[in-house]
Amino acid sequence: MFAKSRLFFALGLFAASAGAVSAADSQQAWSNGWYLSVGAAGFSAPKFEGSSHNKLQWVPLVSIGKGPGPRFSSRSDNPSFALIDNGMFRAGIVGKFVPSRDAGDDRELKGLKKVRWGVEAGGFAEVYPTDWLRARVEVRQGFGAHSGIVADAAIDAFTDIAPDLRLSGGPRMTLASMDYFNTYYGVNARESAASGLGIYKPGGGVKSVGAGGALTWKATQNWSTSTFVEYSRLTGAAADSSLVRERGSRNQLLVGISATYKFGFTTN
């Protein structure tokens, strides 16, 4: 069981890591100008978590912080604000919009309670152990849609196969608390009677494992476009849900394109 205490321990590690950056490095990062990267991604993805059918969707891509900006970014990164950025280590706050979910999204959800929209807010940390590798962790608390905790971890290797063309990819993993799983994968007695699905009360743990890759073209100094693919396989409490076993799929595939523009500016 993925206890909340373990997630809070992860947050503690994040805070300790951020504190480990020297005052000189932090001062140097904050002495540079600001950057703001904005854009959007359009993609084909499952209609809901665990669905066997895809639909076209889109999400905004936003990042802001001090200095020249991250040397690498991924579509799977959620909107974030870097409080610390010394080139090799970045850390700050992160947020994610969580859309609502109901039977209007897919007939397979008929009989299940509506999940309202909400947000997830928390912190992120990323490190570059080499010039071609980045590891990133996000830990977020849910508000509105669910009251659980979600942690995403990703490692990306990247290389420039041409001056303006970058290939990247690596493994992904998502963990979540019991409250999160209960919202999206649980089926109580009333829902079971209305939907025909078996009753299911989940615990917490690893939600999915998988991999992602992208081909990014830096069209200009500020414009970047990318094509990407992400595959994840539901595990644990998600894979065991009657919603997934009886009406969905453990295999989740996402394919899409994105475009971002980076602004650089200074403040006095």
Buried (B, 14 or more C-beta within 10 A) or exposed (E): EBEBEBBEEBBEEBEEBBEEBEEEBBEBBBEBEBBBBBBEBEBEBBBBBBBBEBEEBEBEBBBBBBBBBBEBBBBBBBBBBBBBBBEBBBBBBBBBBBEEBBBEBBEBBBBBBEBEEBBBBBBBBBBBEEEBBBBBBBBBBBEBBBBBBBBBBBBBBBEEEEEEEBBBBBEBBBBBBBBBBBBBBBBBEEBBEBBEBEEBEBBBBBBBBBBBBBBBBBEEEEEBBBBBBBBBBBBBBBBBBBBBBBBBBBEBBBEBBBBBBBEBEEEE
